[in-house]
Amino acid sequence: MLQEHWLHSRDKYRIHDDFNLFNSYTKCFDDDKFDIPIQRSRGHAGVSIMYRKTLQTIIKEIPDGGNRIIGVLIKLAKPILLLCVYLPTRGNGYSRDDYQAILDELSEIIQKYNDSYTIILGGDMNASFHRNSSNTRDIDFKLFANEHNLSLPKLCKEQDTFFHFNGKDSSQIDYFILNTDIVTSYNVLTRELCNTSTHDPITITVPMEKSIDESTNSDNKCVRKIDWNKIDTNEYERKLSHKLDSELQNLDLESLDNFIDNLCEIVTDTA
């Protein structure tokens, strides 16, 4: 999961190009805007979730939320809703109402899926669970978390994740919070030498037990490779033509998808 990628909508393909073993689901600050090129502002905000292409059969991208929220459903025996968020900072003209508006969006999504899914919400919250202050964002975020029974995993330690470019200030504002604690590891990669961001990355591990249907489809499905050198091509052509004639007689536009599926099966089964 990535927050603050700063890409314009026209450039979101770059994430996929840089991480070509992954599918990327990305939202940008200007997804719903049309700007004249000479009037375009500097990129900011933006969120993305990347997942390995080998997992695409159990991942469903959801459209819920604005351009600061992105989520996917993970189809497991115990399904997961994974949400990535970048909440507004105190600067750059963002008000308390702006911050609360994003929390309201998150609330709608969580209420929609809460009964059926384990909720994992991760990202740059621009708020802290651990500061003893009157910071309104801290207060609003804690109230939001309590309202939806979202809490830190037991393995999450109190340690700074954000280091201001002034070299003096730091705080813990990046988190994963859940409605059910299923986290088996929680690590902050503290000030890695190759990390040029002011935020430290966080990694977590959760169990992923496939559902019975998904295990059957992915693990037990055998794909046959046809050895055409051993095929009687004349007989194959005759049988294939007979089966296709029968299939074409029942073809209509409403059943086109089924026809394509059946066509693939016919070609393989006939061989």
KOLTI-281275 format. One record per atom (N, C-alpha, C, O): residue in three letters; x, y, z. Coordinates in steps of 0.1 Angstrom, whole numbers, padded with zeros to 4 digits, always signed. Example, Ala and Ser with C-alpha at 12.3 -4.5 7.8 and 13.67 -1.06 7.14 Angstrom:
ALA+0132-0057+0078
ALA+0123-0045+0078
ALA+0132-0033+0078
ALA+0142-0033+0085
SER+0128-0022+0071
SER+0137-0011+0071
SER+0129+0000+0079
SER+0134+0011+0080
END
This chain:
MET+0008-0012+0000
MET+0000+0000+0000
MET+0009+0012+0000
MET+0019+0013+0006
LEU+0004+0023-0007
LEU+0012+0035-0009
LEU+0004+0047-0007
LEU-0008+0047-0013
GLN+0008+0057+0000
GLN+0002+0069+0002
GLN+0011+0081-0003
GLN+0023+0079-0002
GLU+0005+0091-0007
GLU+0013+0103-0012
GLU+0022+0099-0024
GLU+0034+0103-0023
HIS+0017+0093-0034
HIS+0026+0090-0045
HIS+0027+0103-0054
HIS+0036+0103-0062
TRP+0018+0112-0053
TRP+0019+0125-0060
TRP+0018+0125-0075
TRP+0020+0134-0082
LEU+0013+0114-0080
LEU+0012+0112-0094
LEU-0001+0119-0099
LEU-0011+0119-0092
HIS-0001+0124-0111
HIS-0013+0128-0118
HIS-0019+0116-0124
HIS-0013+0106-0125
SER-0032+0117-0127
SER-0040+0106-0132
SER-0033+0100-0145
SER-0033+0088-0147
ARG-0028+0109-0153
ARG-0022+0105-0166
ARG-0010+0097-0164
ARG-0005+0090-0173
ASP-0004+0097-0152
ASP+0009+0091-0149
ASP+0008+0079-0140
ASP+0018+0073-0136
LYS-0004+0074-0137
LYS-0006+0063-0127
LYS+0000+0050-0133
LYS+0003+0041-0125
TYR+0001+0049-0146
TYR+0007+0037-0152
TYR+0021+0035-0147
TYR+0026+0023-0148
ARG+0028+0045-0143
ARG+0042+0044-0139
ARG+0044+0034-0127
ARG+0054+0027-0126
ILE+0034+0033-0118
ILE+0035+0024-0107
ILE+0035+0010-0112
ILE+0043+0001-0108
HIS+0026+0007-0122
HIS+0026-0007-0128
HIS+0039-0010-0135
HIS+0044-0021-0134
ASP+0045+0000-0142
ASP+0057-0002-0150
ASP+0069-0004-0140
ASP+0078-0012-0144
ASP+0069+0002-0129
ASP+0080+0000-0119
ASP+0079-0013-0111
ASP+0089-0018-0106
PHE+0067-0018-0110
PHE+0064-0030-0102
PHE+0057-0040-0111
PHE+0045-0042-0109
ASN+0063-0045-0121
ASN+0056-0053-0132
ASN+0052-0067-0127
ASN+0045-0074-0135
LEU+0056-0071-0115
LEU+0051-0084-0110
LEU+0038-0082-0103
LEU+0032-0092-0098
PHE+0034-0070-0102
PHE+0022-0067-0094
PHE+0011-0060-0103
PHE+0014-0053-0113
ASN-0002-0062-0099
ASN-0012-0054-0104
ASN-0013-0042-0095
ASN-0011-0043-0083
SER-0016-0030-0100
SER-0017-0018-0092
SER-0031-0012-0094
SER-0036-0011-0105
TYR-0037-0009-0083
TYR-0050-0002-0082
TYR-0047+0012-0076
TYR-0043+0012-0064
THR-0049+0022-0084
THR-0043+0035-0080
THR-0054+0046-0082
THR-0061+0046-0091
LYS-0054+0055-0072
LYS-0062+0068-0073
LYS-0054+0080-0072
LYS-0044+0080-0064
CYS-0057+0090-0080
CYS-0049+0102-0080
CYS-0058+0114-0076
CYS-0070+0114-0077
PHE-0052+0125-0072
PHE-0059+0137-0067
PHE-0068+0143-0078
PHE-0078+0150-0076
ASP-0064+0141-0091
ASP-0071+0147-0102
ASP-0079+0137-0111
ASP-0081+0140-0123
ASP-0082+0126-0105
ASP-0090+0116-0113
ASP-0103+0121-0118
ASP-0107+0117-0129
ASP-0109+0130-0111
ASP-0122+0136-0115
ASP-0121+0150-0120
ASP-0131+0157-0121
LYS-0109+0154-0125
LYS-0107+0167-0130
LYS-0102+0167-0144
LYS-0096+0157-0149
PHE-0105+0177-0152
PHE-0099+0179-0165
PHE-0092+0193-0165
PHE-0099+0203-0165
ASP-0079+0193-0166
ASP-0072+0205-0166
ASP-0065+0207-0179
ASP-0060+0198-0185
ILE-0064+0220-0183
ILE-0055+0224-0194
ILE-0041+0222-0190
ILE-0037+0227-0179
PRO-0033+0215-0198
PRO-0019+0212-0193
PRO-0011+0224-0187
PRO-0004+0222-0177
ILE-0012+0236-0193
ILE-0005+0247-0187
ILE-0010+0252-0174
ILE-0004+0260-0167
GLN-0022+0247-0170
GLN-0028+0251-0157
GLN-0027+0240-0147
GLN-0032+0242-0136
ARG-0020+0229-0150
ARG-0019+0218-0140
ARG-0010+0222-0129
ARG+0000+0228-0130
SER-0015+0218-0117
SER-0008+0221-0105
SER+0002+0209-0102
SER+0001+0199-0108
ARG+0011+0211-0092
ARG+0020+0201-0088
ARG+0012+0189-0082
ARG+0001+0191-0075
GLY+0016+0177-0085
GLY+0009+0165-0079
GLY+0010+0165-0064
GLY+0020+0170-0058
HIS+0000+0159-0058
HIS+0000+0157-0044
HIS-0009+0146-0040
HIS-0017+0140-0049
ALA-0009+0141-0028
ALA-0018+0131-0022
ALA-0017+0118-0031
ALA-0006+0115-0036
GLY-0028+0111-0033
GLY-0028+0099-0041
GLY-0026+0086-0032
GLY-0017+0086-0023
VAL-0033+0076-0036
VAL-0032+0063-0028
VAL-0031+0051-0039
VAL-0036+0053-0050
SER-0025+0040-0035
SER-0024+0029-0043
SER-0023+0016-0035
SER-0017+0016-0025
ILE-0029+0005-0041
ILE-0027-0008-0035
ILE-0021-0017-0046
ILE-0026-0017-0057
MET-0010-0024-0043
MET-0004-0033-0053
MET-0005-0047-0047
MET-0003-0049-0035
TYR-0008-0057-0056
TYR-0009-0071-0052
TYR-0003-0079-0063
TYR-0004-0076-0075
ARG+0003-0090-0059
ARG+0010-0099-0068
ARG+0000-0104-0078
ARG-0012-0108-0075
LYS+0004-0105-0091
LYS-0005-0110-0101
LYS-0010-0125-0098
LYS-0021-0129-0103
THR-0002-0132-0091
THR-0006-0146-0088
THR-0018-0146-0078
THR-0024-0156-0076
LEU-0021-0135-0072
LEU-0032-0134-0063
LEU-0045-0128-0069
LEU-0055-0126-0062
GLN-0044-0124-0081
GLN-0055-0117-0087
GLN-0069-0124-0087
GLN-0079-0118-0088
THR-0069-0137-0086
THR-0081-0145-0086
THR-0089-0143-0073
THR-0101-0146-0072
ILE-0082-0139-0062
ILE-0088-0137-0049
ILE-0089-0123-0045
ILE-0093-0120-0034
ILE-0086-0113-0054
ILE-0086-0099-0051
ILE-0097-0093-0060
ILE-0098-0095-0072
LYS-0105-0084-0053
LYS-0115-0077-0060
LYS-0114-0062-0056
LYS-0115-0058-0045
GLU-0111-0054-0066
GLU-0110-0039-0064
GLU-0123-0033-0062
GLU-0132-0036-0070
ILE-0125-0025-0052
ILE-0138-0018-0050
ILE-0137-0003-0053
ILE-0127+0003-0051
PRO-0148+0002-0058
PRO-0148+0016-0062
PRO-0151+0026-0050
PRO-0150+0038-0052
ASP-0154+0021-0039
ASP-0159+0029-0027
ASP-0148+0040-0024
ASP-0136+0037-0024
GLY-0153+0051-0019
GLY-0144+0062-0014
GLY-0139+0071-0025
GLY-0140+0068-0037
GLY-0135+0083-0020
GLY-0129+0093-0029
GLY-0115+0090-0033
GLY-0110+0079-0031
ASN-0107+0100-0037
ASN-0094+0098-0042
ASN-0083+0098-0031
ASN-0071+0097-0033
ARG-0088+0098-0018
ARG-0078+0096-0007
ARG-0080+0082+0000
ARG-0073+0078+0009
ILE-0090+0074-0006
ILE-0093+0061+0000
ILE-0093+0051-0012
ILE-0099+0054-0022
ILE-0087+0039-0009
ILE-0087+0029-0019
ILE-0088+0015-0012
ILE-0082+0014-0001
GLY-0095+0006-0018
GLY-0097-0007-0011
GLY-0098-0019-0020
GLY-0102-0017-0032
VAL-0095-0030-0015
VAL-0097-0043-0022
VAL-0103-0053-0012
VAL-0101-0053+0000
LEU-0111-0062-0017
LEU-0117-0074-0010
LEU-0108-0085-0013
LEU-0104-0088-0024
ILE-0104-0093-0002
ILE-0096-0105-0004
ILE-0104-0117-0001
ILE-0109-0119+0011
LYS-0107-0125-0011
LYS-0116-0136-0009
LYS-0109-0148-0003
LYS-0103-0156-0010
LEU-0111-0149+0010
LEU-0105-0160+0017
LEU-0116-0168+0025
LEU-0127-0164+0025
ALA-0111-0178+0032
ALA-0121-0185+0041
ALA-0127-0175+0051
ALA-0139-0176+0054
LYS-0118-0166+0056
LYS-0123-0155+0064
LYS-0119-0142+0056
LYS-0108-0137+0058
PRO-0129-0137+0048
PRO-0125-0126+0039
PRO-0121-0114+0046
PRO-0125-0111+0057
ILE-0113-0106+0039
ILE-0107-0094+0044
ILE-0110-0082+0035
ILE-0110-0083+0023
LEU-0113-0071+0041
LEU-0114-0058+0034
LEU-0101-0050+0038
LEU-0099-0047+0049
LEU-0093-0047+0028
LEU-0080-0040+0030
LEU-0082-0026+0025
LEU-0085-0024+0013
LEU-0081-0016+0033
LEU-0083-0002+0030
LEU-0070+0006+0032
LEU-0063+0004+0042
CYS-0067+0014+0022
CYS-0055+0023+0023
CYS-0060+0037+0023
CYS-0069+0041+0014
VAL-0056+0046+0032
VAL-0060+0059+0033
VAL-0049+0069+0035
VAL-0039+0066+0042
TYR-0051+0081+0029
TYR-0042+0092+0032
TYR-0051+0104+0037
TYR-0057+0110+0030
LEU-0050+0106+0050
LEU-0059+0116+0057
LEU-0052+0130+0056
LEU-0039+0130+0057
PRO-0059+0140+0055
PRO-0054+0154+0053
PRO-0045+0158+0065
PRO-0047+0155+0076
THR-0035+0166+0061
THR-0026+0172+0071
THR-0032+0184+0077
THR-0043+0188+0073
ARG-0025+0190+0087
ARG-0031+0202+0093
ARG-0027+0214+0085
ARG-0034+0225+0086
GLY-0018+0213+0076
GLY-0014+0225+0068
GLY-0020+0225+0054
GLY-0030+0217+0052
ASN-0016+0233+0045
ASN-0020+0234+0031
ASN-0035+0237+0030
ASN-0042+0233+0021
GLY-0040+0244+0040
GLY-0054+0249+0039
GLY-0065+0239+0043
GLY-0077+0241+0041
TYR-0061+0227+0048
TYR-0071+0217+0051
TYR-0076+0219+0065
TYR-0068+0221+0075
SER-0089+0219+0066
SER-0096+0222+0079
SER-0099+0210+0086
SER-0098+0199+0081
ARG-0104+0211+0099
ARG-0109+0200+0106
ARG-0121+0193+0099
ARG-0122+0181+0099
ASP-0129+0201+0092
ASP-0141+0196+0085
ASP-0136+0187+0073
ASP-0142+0177+0070
ASP-0125+0191+0067
ASP-0119+0183+0056
ASP-0115+0169+0061
ASP-0117+0159+0055
TYR-0108+0170+0073
TYR-0104+0157+0079
TYR-0116+0148+0083
TYR-0116+0136+0080
GLN-0126+0154+0088
GLN-0138+0147+0092
GLN-0145+0141+0080
GLN-0151+0131+0081
ALA-0145+0148+0069
ALA-0152+0144+0057
ALA-0146+0130+0052
ALA-0153+0122+0048
ILE-0133+0129+0053
ILE-0126+0116+0049
ILE-0130+0105+0059
ILE-0132+0094+0055
LEU-0130+0108+0072
LEU-0134+0099+0082
LEU-0149+0094+0079
LEU-0152+0082+0081
ASP-0157+0103+0075
ASP-0171+0100+0072
ASP-0172+0090+0060
ASP-0180+0081+0060
GLU-0163+0092+0050
GLU-0163+0083+0039
GLU-0158+0069+0043
GLU-0164+0059+0039
LEU-0148+0069+0052
LEU-0144+0056+0057
LEU-0155+0049+0065
LEU-0156+0037+0064
SER-0162+0057+0073
SER-0173+0051+0081
SER-0183+0044+0072
SER-0188+0033+0076
GLU-0187+0051+0061
GLU-0197+0045+0052
GLU-0192+0031+0047
GLU-0200+0022+0046
ILE-0179+0031+0043
ILE-0174+0019+0037
ILE-0173+0008+0048
ILE-0177-0004+0045
ILE-0169+0011+0060
ILE-0167+0001+0071
ILE-0181-0004+0074
ILE-0183-0016+0077
GLN-0191+0004+0075
GLN-0205+0000+0079
GLN-0210-0010+0068
GLN-0218-0019+0071
LYS-0206-0007+0055
LYS-0211-0016+0044
LYS-0205-0030+0045
LYS-0212-0039+0042
TYR-0193-0031+0049
TYR-0186-0044+0049
TYR-0183-0051+0063
TYR-0179-0062+0064
ASN-0186-0043+0073
ASN-0182-0048+0087
ASN-0187-0061+0091
ASN-0180-0069+0098
ASP-0199-0064+0087
ASP-0206-0077+0092
ASP-0200-0089+0085
ASP-0201-0100+0091
SER-0194-0088+0074
SER-0189-0099+0066
SER-0174-0100+0065
SER-0169-0111+0061
TYR-0167-0090+0068
TYR-0152-0089+0065
TYR-0144-0085+0078
TYR-0149-0077+0086
THR-0132-0091+0078
THR-0122-0085+0087
THR-0117-0072+0081
THR-0113-0072+0069
ILE-0118-0061+0088
ILE-0114-0048+0083
ILE-0099-0045+0087
ILE-0096-0046+0099
ILE-0091-0043+0077
ILE-0077-0038+0079
ILE-0076-0024+0073
ILE-0077-0023+0060
LEU-0074-0014+0081
LEU-0072-0001+0076
LEU-0058+0004+0079
LEU-0054+0004+0090
GLY-0051+0008+0068
GLY-0037+0012+0069
GLY-0035+0025+0062
GLY-0041+0028+0052
GLY-0025+0032+0067
GLY-0021+0044+0059
GLY-0015+0055+0068
GLY-0012+0053+0080
ASP-0014+0067+0062
ASP-0009+0079+0068
ASP-0022+0086+0074
ASP-0029+0092+0067
MET-0023+0085+0087
MET-0035+0090+0094
MET-0034+0105+0098
MET-0044+0111+0101
ASN-0022+0110+0097
ASN-0019+0124+0101
ASN-0025+0126+0115
ASN-0030+0137+0118
ALA-0025+0116+0123
ALA-0030+0117+0137
ALA-0023+0106+0145
ALA-0018+0096+0139
SER-0023+0107+0158
SER-0016+0098+0166
SER-0025+0092+0177
SER-0033+0100+0183
PHE-0023+0080+0181
PHE-0029+0074+0192
PHE-0022+0077+0205
PHE-0027+0076+0216
HIS-0009+0082+0204
HIS+0000+0082+0216
HIS+0003+0096+0220
HIS+0010+0098+0231
ARG-0001+0107+0213
ARG+0002+0120+0218
ARG-0008+0125+0228
ARG-0020+0122+0227
ASN-0002+0131+0239
ASN-0011+0136+0249
ASN-0012+0151+0246
ASN-0005+0160+0252
SER-0021+0154+0237
SER-0023+0168+0234
SER-0038+0171+0230
SER-0046+0162+0230
SER-0040+0184+0227
SER-0054+0187+0223
SER-0055+0188+0208
SER-0064+0194+0203
ASN-0046+0181+0201
ASN-0047+0181+0186
ASN-0060+0175+0182
ASN-0064+0164+0185
THR-0067+0183+0174
THR-0081+0179+0170
THR-0081+0167+0161
THR-0091+0159+0162
ARG-0071+0165+0153
ARG-0070+0153+0145
ARG-0068+0141+0153
ARG-0075+0130+0150
ASP-0060+0141+0163
ASP-0059+0130+0172
ASP-0072+0126+0179
ASP-0076+0115+0179
ILE-0079+0137+0183
ILE-0092+0134+0190
ILE-0102+0128+0180
ILE-0109+0118+0184
ASP-0103+0134+0168
ASP-0113+0129+0159
ASP-0110+0115+0154
ASP-0119+0106+0152
PHE-0097+0112+0152
PHE-0093+0099+0147
PHE-0095+0088+0158
PHE-0100+0077+0155
LYS-0092+0091+0171
LYS-0095+0082+0181
LYS-0110+0079+0183
LYS-0114+0068+0185
LEU-0118+0089+0182
LEU-0133+0088+0182
LEU-0138+0079+0171
LEU-0146+0070+0173
PHE-0132+0081+0159
PHE-0136+0073+0147
PHE-0132+0058+0149
PHE-0140+0049+0147
ALA-0120+0056+0154
ALA-0116+0042+0157
ALA-0124+0035+0167
ALA-0128+0024+0166
ASN-0127+0042+0178
ASN-0136+0036+0188
ASN-0150+0033+0183
ASN-0156+0023+0187
GLU-0155+0042+0175
GLU-0169+0041+0170
GLU-0170+0028+0162
GLU-0181+0021+0162
HIS-0159+0024+0155
HIS-0160+0012+0146
HIS-0152+0000+0152
HIS-0149-0009+0145
ASN-0149+0001+0165
ASN-0141-0010+0171
ASN-0129-0013+0164
ASN-0125-0025+0163
LEU-0122-0003+0159
LEU-0109-0005+0153
LEU-0098-0002+0163
LEU-0098+0008+0170
SER-0088-0011+0163
SER-0077-0009+0173
SER-0064-0013+0168
SER-0063-0021+0158
LEU-0053-0009+0174
LEU-0040-0013+0170
LEU-0038-0028+0174
LEU-0043-0033+0184
PRO-0030-0035+0165
PRO-0026-0048+0169
PRO-0018-0048+0182
PRO-0011-0039+0184
LYS-0018-0059+0189
LYS-0010-0060+0201
LYS+0004-0059+0198
LYS+0012-0055+0207
LEU+0008-0063+0186
LEU+0023-0063+0183
LEU+0028-0049+0179
LEU+0040-0047+0177
CYS+0019-0039+0177
CYS+0023-0026+0173
CYS+0029-0019+0185
CYS+0023-0017+0196
LYS+0042-0015+0184
LYS+0049-0008+0194
LYS+0047+0007+0193
LYS+0045+0012+0182
GLU+0050+0014+0203
GLU+0049+0029+0203
GLU+0063+0034+0198
GLU+0073+0033+0205
GLN+0064+0038+0185
GLN+0076+0043+0179
GLN+0073+0052+0168
GLN+0063+0050+0161
ASP+0081+0062+0166
ASP+0079+0072+0156
ASP+0080+0066+0142
ASP+0088+0057+0139
THR+0071+0071+0133
THR+0071+0066+0119
THR+0072+0078+0109
THR+0075+0076+0097
PHE+0071+0090+0114
PHE+0073+0102+0106
PHE+0084+0111+0112
PHE+0084+0114+0124
PHE+0092+0116+0103
PHE+0104+0124+0107
PHE+0104+0137+0099
PHE+0107+0137+0087
HIS+0101+0148+0105
HIS+0099+0161+0098
HIS+0113+0165+0091
HIS+0123+0162+0096
PHE+0111+0171+0080
PHE+0123+0175+0072
PHE+0132+0185+0080
PHE+0143+0188+0076
ASN+0126+0191+0091
ASN+0134+0201+0098
ASN+0145+0194+0107
ASN+0153+0200+0113
GLY+0144+0180+0108
GLY+0154+0173+0115
GLY+0152+0172+0130
GLY+0160+0167+0137
LYS+0141+0179+0135
LYS+0138+0179+0149
LYS+0126+0172+0153
LYS+0126+0165+0163
ASP+0115+0174+0146
ASP+0102+0169+0150
ASP+0099+0155+0144
ASP+0103+0152+0133
SER+0093+0146+0152
SER+0089+0133+0148
SER+0077+0128+0155
SER+0074+0134+0166
SER+0070+0119+0150
SER+0057+0114+0156
SER+0053+0101+0150
SER+0059+0096+0140
GLN+0044+0094+0156
GLN+0038+0081+0151
GLN+0025+0084+0146
GLN+0015+0086+0153
ILE+0024+0085+0132
ILE+0011+0088+0126
ILE+0007+0078+0115
ILE-0004+0080+0109
ASP+0015+0068+0113
ASP+0012+0058+0103
ASP+0009+0045+0110
ASP+0016+0041+0119
TYR-0003+0039+0107
TYR-0007+0027+0114
TYR-0015+0017+0105
TYR-0019+0020+0094
PHE-0016+0005+0110
PHE-0026-0004+0106
PHE-0035-0006+0118
PHE-0030-0009+0129
ILE-0048-0005+0116
ILE-0058-0008+0127
ILE-0068-0018+0121
ILE-0071-0018+0109
LEU-0074-0026+0130
LEU-0083-0037+0126
LEU-0095-0038+0135
LEU-0094-0034+0147
ASN-0106-0044+0130
ASN-0117-0047+0139
ASN-0115-0061+0145
ASN-0122-0064+0155
THR-0106-0069+0140
THR-0102-0082+0147
THR-0087-0083+0145
THR-0082-0082+0134
ASP-0081-0085+0156
ASP-0066-0086+0156
ASP-0061-0100+0151
ASP-0061-0110+0158
ILE-0058-0100+0138
ILE-0053-0112+0132
ILE-0038-0111+0128
ILE-0033-0120+0121
VAL-0032-0100+0132
VAL-0018-0097+0128
VAL-0008-0107+0136
VAL-0008-0107+0148
THR+0001-0113+0128
THR+0011-0122+0134
THR+0025-0116+0134
THR+0034-0121+0141
SER+0026-0105+0127
SER+0039-0097+0128
SER+0036-0083+0124
SER+0028-0080+0115
TYR+0043-0073+0131
TYR+0041-0059+0128
TYR+0054-0052+0130
TYR+0060-0052+0141
ASN+0060-0047+0119
ASN+0073-0042+0119
ASN+0074-0028+0112
ASN+0068-0026+0102
VAL+0081-0019+0119
VAL+0084-0006+0113
VAL+0099-0006+0108
VAL+0108-0009+0116
LEU+0101-0003+0095
LEU+0114-0004+0090
LEU+0121+0010+0092
LEU+0120+0019+0084
THR+0127+0011+0104
THR+0132+0024+0109
THR+0143+0029+0101
THR+0154+0024+0101
ARG+0141+0041+0095
ARG+0151+0049+0088
ARG+0161+0040+0080
ARG+0173+0041+0081
GLU+0155+0032+0071
GLU+0163+0025+0061
GLU+0171+0034+0053
GLU+0166+0045+0049
LEU+0184+0030+0050
LEU+0193+0039+0042
LEU+0187+0043+0029
LEU+0190+0054+0024
CYS+0180+0033+0022
CYS+0175+0036+0009
CYS+0162+0043+0009
CYS+0156+0046-0002
ASN+0156+0046+0020
ASN+0143+0052+0021
ASN+0145+0068+0021
ASN+0151+0073+0030
THR+0140+0074+0011
THR+0141+0089+0009
THR+0129+0096+0014
THR+0128+0108+0014
SER+0119+0089+0019
SER+0107+0095+0024
SER+0108+0099+0038
SER+0117+0095+0045
THR+0100+0108+0043
THR+0100+0112+0057
THR+0092+0103+0065
THR+0091+0104+0078
HIS+0086+0093+0059
HIS+0078+0082+0066
HIS+0086+0069+0066
HIS+0092+0066+0055
ASP+0085+0061+0076
ASP+0091+0048+0076
ASP+0080+0038+0072
ASP+0069+0039+0076
PRO+0084+0028+0063
PRO+0074+0018+0059
PRO+0070+0009+0071
PRO+0078+0007+0080
ILE+0058+0003+0070
ILE+0054-0006+0080
ILE+0050-0019+0072
ILE+0043-0019+0062
THR+0054-0031+0078
THR+0050-0043+0072
THR+0042-0051+0083
THR+0045-0051+0095
ILE+0031-0058+0078
ILE+0024-0067+0087
ILE+0022-0080+0080
ILE+0023-0081+0068
THR+0020-0090+0088
THR+0017-0104+0083
THR+0003-0108+0089
THR+0001-0107+0101
VAL-0005-0113+0080
VAL-0018-0119+0085
VAL-0020-0132+0078
VAL-0015-0135+0067
PRO-0028-0142+0084
PRO-0030-0155+0078
PRO-0039-0153+0066
PRO-0049-0145+0066
MET-0037-0161+0056
MET-0045-0161+0044
MET-0049-0175+0040
MET-0043-0181+0032
GLU-0059-0180+0046
GLU-0064-0193+0043
GLU-0075-0193+0032
GLU-0085-0186+0033
LYS-0072-0200+0021
LYS-0081-0199+0009
LYS-0094-0205+0013
LYS-0095-0215+0021
SER-0105-0200+0006
SER-0118-0207+0007
SER-0118-0220+0000
SER-0109-0222-0008
ILE-0127-0228+0003
ILE-0128-0242-0003
ILE-0129-0240-0018
ILE-0122-0247-0026
ASP-0138-0231-0023
ASP-0140-0230-0037
ASP-0127-0225-0044
ASP-0124-0230-0055
GLU-0120-0215-0038
GLU-0108-0210-0044
GLU-0097-0220-0044
GLU-0090-0221-0054
SER-0096-0228-0033
SER-0086-0238-0033
SER-0088-0249-0044
SER-0079-0253-0050
THR-0101-0252-0046
THR-0104-0261-0056
THR-0101-0256-0070
THR-0096-0263-0078
ASN-0104-0243-0072
ASN-0102-0238-0086
ASN-0088-0236-0089
ASN-0083-0238-0100
SER-0080-0231-0079
SER-0066-0228-0082
SER-0056-0239-0080
SER-0046-0240-0087
ASP-0059-0248-0070
ASP-0049-0259-0067
ASP-0051-0272-0075
ASP-0042-0279-0078
ASN-0064-0275-0077
ASN-0067-0288-0083
ASN-0070-0287-0098
ASN-0073-0298-0104
LYS-0070-0276-0104
LYS-0073-0274-0118
LYS-0061-0278-0126
LYS-0050-0273-0125
CYS-0063-0288-0135
CYS-0052-0293-0143
CYS-0054-0288-0157
CYS-0064-0290-0164
VAL-0044-0281-0162
VAL-0044-0276-0176
VAL-0037-0285-0185
VAL-0025-0288-0183
ARG-0044-0291-0195
ARG-0038-0301-0204
ARG-0031-0294-0215
ARG-0036-0285-0221
LYS-0019-0299-0218
LYS-0012-0294-0230
LYS-0014-0305-0241
LYS-0010-0316-0240
ILE-0019-0300-0252
ILE-0022-0309-0264
ILE-0009-0311-0272
ILE-0002-0302-0276
ASP-0006-0324-0274
ASP+0005-0328-0283
ASP+0000-0330-0297
ASP-0006-0341-0300
TRP+0001-0320-0305
TRP-0005-0320-0318
TRP+0001-0331-0327
TRP-0005-0335-0337
ASN+0013-0335-0324
ASN+0020-0345-0332
ASN+0013-0359-0331
ASN+0015-0367-0340
LYS+0005-0361-0320
LYS-0002-0373-0318
LYS-0017-0372-0321
LYS-0024-0382-0319
ILE-0021-0361-0327
ILE-0035-0359-0330
ILE-0038-0363-0344
ILE-0030-0359-0353
ASP-0049-0370-0347
ASP-0054-0372-0360
ASP-0061-0360-0364
ASP-0073-0358-0361
THR-0054-0351-0372
THR-0059-0338-0375
THR-0072-0338-0383
THR-0081-0330-0382
ASN-0073-0348-0392
ASN-0085-0349-0400
ASN-0097-0353-0392
ASN-0108-0347-0393
GLU-0095-0362-0383
GLU-0106-0366-0374
GLU-0110-0355-0364
GLU-0121-0353-0361
TYR-0099-0348-0360
TYR-0101-0337-0351
TYR-0110-0326-0358
TYR-0119-0320-0352
GLU-0106-0323-0370
GLU-0114-0313-0378
GLU-0128-0317-0380
GLU-0137-0309-0379
ARG-0130-0330-0383
ARG-0144-0335-0385
ARG-0153-0333-0372
ARG-0164-0328-0373
LYS-0147-0338-0361
LYS-0155-0337-0349
LYS-0157-0323-0344
LYS-0168-0320-0339
LEU-0147-0315-0346
LEU-0148-0301-0342
LEU-0158-0294-0350
LEU-0166-0286-0344
SER-0159-0296-0363
SER-0168-0290-0371
SER-0183-0294-0368
SER-0192-0286-0368
HIS-0184-0307-0364
HIS-0198-0312-0360
HIS-0202-0305-0347
HIS-0214-0301-0346
LYS-0193-0304-0337
LYS-0197-0298-0324
LYS-0200-0283-0326
LYS-0209-0278-0319
LEU-0192-0276-0334
LEU-0194-0262-0336
LEU-0207-0259-0343
LEU-0214-0249-0340
ASP-0210-0267-0353
ASP-0223-0265-0360
ASP-0235-0266-0350
ASP-0244-0258-0351
SER-0234-0276-0341
SER-0244-0277-0331
SER-0245-0265-0322
SER-0256-0261-0318
GLU-0233-0261-0318
GLU-0232-0249-0308
GLU-0237-0236-0315
GLU-0244-0228-0308
LEU-0234-0234-0328
LEU-0238-0222-0335
LEU-0253-0221-0337
LEU-0258-0210-0338
GLN-0259-0232-0338
GLN-0274-0232-0340
GLN-0281-0226-0328
GLN-0292-0220-0330
ASN-0275-0226-0316
ASN-0281-0221-0304
ASN-0276-0208-0300
ASN-0279-0203-0289
LEU-0268-0201-0308
LEU-0261-0189-0305
LEU-0270-0177-0306
LEU-0277-0176-0316
ASP-0270-0169-0296
ASP-0277-0155-0296
ASP-0268-0146-0289
ASP-0259-0150-0281
LEU-0271-0133-0290
LEU-0262-0123-0284
LEU-0262-0124-0269
LEU-0252-0121-0263
GLU-0273-0128-0263
GLU-0274-0128-0249
GLU-0265-0139-0243
GLU-0261-0139-0231
SER-0262-0149-0251
SER-0254-0161-0246
SER-0240-0161-0252
SER-0234-0171-0252
LEU-0236-0149-0256
LEU-0222-0148-0263
LEU-0211-0152-0253
LEU-0202-0159-0257
ASP-0212-0148-0240
ASP-0202-0151-0231
ASP-0201-0166-0228
ASP-0190-0172-0228
ASN-0212-0172-0227
ASN-0213-0187-0225
ASN-0207-0194-0238
ASN-0201-0204-0236
PHE-0210-0189-0249
PHE-0206-0195-0262
PHE-0190-0195-0262
PHE-0184-0205-0266
ILE-0184-0184-0258
ILE-0170-0183-0258
ILE-0164-0193-0249
ILE-0154-0200-0252
ASP-0170-0194-0237
ASP-0165-0204-0227
ASP-0166-0218-0233
ASP-0157-0226-0231
ASN-0178-0221-0239
ASN-0180-0234-0244
ASN-0171-0237-0256
ASN-0166-0248-0258
LEU-0168-0227-0264
LEU-0159-0228-0275
LEU-0145-0233-0271
LEU-0139-0242-0277
CYS-0140-0227-0260
CYS-0127-0231-0255
CYS-0127-0245-0250
CYS-0117-0253-0253
GLU-0138-0249-0243
GLU-0139-0263-0239
GLU-0140-0273-0250
GLU-0134-0284-0250
ILE-0147-0269-0261
ILE-0149-0278-0272
ILE-0136-0280-0279
ILE-0133-0292-0283
VAL-0128-0270-0281
VAL-0115-0271-0288
VAL-0106-0281-0280
VAL-0099-0289-0286
THR-0106-0279-0267
THR-0097-0288-0259
THR-0102-0302-0258
THR-0095-0311-0260
ASP-0115-0303-0255
ASP-0121-0317-0253
ASP-0120-0325-0266
ASP-0118-0337-0265
THR-0123-0319-0277
THR-0122-0326-0290
THR-0108-0332-0292
THR-0107-0343-0297
ALA-0098-0324-0289
ALA-0084-0329-0291
ALA-0081-0341-0281
ALA-0070-0346-0281
END
